[in-house]
Amino acid sequence: MLQPLKHILQQKRIILASGSPQRKQLLQSIGLNFDITVSEFAEDLDLSSYKENLSQYVTAEHKCHHVLVDCSLNNIVYGKPSDKDDDFRILKTFSNNTHQVFTGVCILQGDMTMKTFFETTDVTFGSIDDETIQAYIETGESMNKAGAYDIQS
């Protein structure tokens, strides 16, 4: 995804405004030099005013604070699970359903020009039995992931 832009990006100062190990690994994997400044932006916003247009939430509330990834099913946004019970509940909800994953990005250039964009991806889960969900939770892979799963793995 970023590889075609590598030669341009190598000439820029890049600040990753996220503590996400996955985002750090992505930039490292294509050989970019960057600094990390973890955003202090609250991830527990009241989403009620954005129920009709979750994509608005992605761009309006997160401009240049960090890259946002959230999952939504039936206008309910699923962030990172708070504990294993929440983890189970989220994954059980996704079983046999299609949900949306929203990824919002903001790029702020040195002249303060701001570019924001987002992508929406439909993700469909087949039927997942309770044992399989529990086994996945026990791996620990899902606890720090929006929607309680890691699609990059």
Residue pairs with C-beta under 8 A, 6 or more apart in sequence:
2 9
2 26
2 27
2 30
2 32
3 30
6 30
6 31
6 32
9 32
10 31
10 32
10 33
13 35
13 110
14 27
14 32
14 33
14 34
14 35
15 34
15 35
15 36
15 37
16 23
16 24
16 27
16 34
16 35
16 36
16 37
17 37
17 38
17 39
17 64
17 65
17 66
17 67
18 24
18 36
18 38
18 39
18 66
18 67
19 36
19 38
19 39
20 67
22 150
22 152
23 67
24 36
27 34
39 65
39 66
41 62
41 65
41 66
43 79
43 80
44 79
45 57
45 61
47 54
47 57
47 77
50 56
50 57
50 60
50 61
51 75
52 75
54 70
54 72
54 75
54 77
54 100
54 102
55 102
55 118
55 120
57 70
57 77
57 102
58 68
58 70
58 102
58 103
58 104
58 118
59 104
59 106
59 116
59 117
59 118
62 68
62 104
62 106
63 106
63 114
63 116
64 106
64 107
64 108
64 114
64 116
65 106
67 103
67 104
67 105
67 106
68 102
68 103
68 104
69 101
69 102
69 103
69 146
69 147
70 77
70 78
70 79
70 101
70 102
70 146
70 147
71 77
71 78
71 79
71 94
71 99
71 100
71 101
71 102
71 123
71 146
71 147
72 78
72 99
72 100
72 101
72 102
73 93
73 94
73 97
73 98
73 99
73 100
78 90
78 93
78 99
78 146
78 147
78 148
79 146
79 147
80 143
80 144
80 145
80 146
80 148
81 87
81 89
81 90
81 142
81 143
81 148
84 137
84 143
86 148
87 137
87 142
87 143
87 148
88 130
88 133
88 134
88 137
90 147
90 148
91 128
91 133
91 136
91 137
91 142
91 148
91 149
92 128
92 130
92 133
94 123
94 125
94 128
94 147
94 148
94 149
95 125
95 126
95 127
95 128
95 133
96 125
96 126
96 127
96 128
97 124
97 125
98 122
98 123
98 124
98 125
99 122
99 123
99 125
99 147
100 120
100 121
100 122
100 123
101 120
101 121
101 123
101 146
101 147
101 151
102 118
102 119
102 120
103 118
103 119
103 121
104 116
104 117
104 118
105 116
105 117
105 118
106 114
106 115
106 116
107 114
107 115
107 116
108 114
109 115
123 151
136 142
136 149
141 149
141 150
141 153
142 148
142 149
142 150
